[in-house]
Amino acid sequence: MNIRFGRWTLEVYQRAIQIIRGPHPECPVCAGHGGYEVALNHWEAETELCECWDPSPIIRIPLWFRRTERVPF
């Protein structure tokens, strides 16, 4: 289940809530897509990440913690 607030996405995944920041919607370089294509030659192109977006930082909030079993003796 995903809920979007502008460039922020709130995602419920398994037993946690993840908050992800997306690319800037008004970026003049990538037009809000988060990346742009760079031509390597006539047949190939490579996608580069834009400076307005860093996909790695994710805030993860656990909904409940796992129970740890204790040793019986």
Secondary structure by P-SEA (a helix, b strand, c coil): cccccccbbbbbcccbbbbbbcccccccccccccbbbbbccccbbbbbbcccccccbbbbbbcbbbbbbcccc
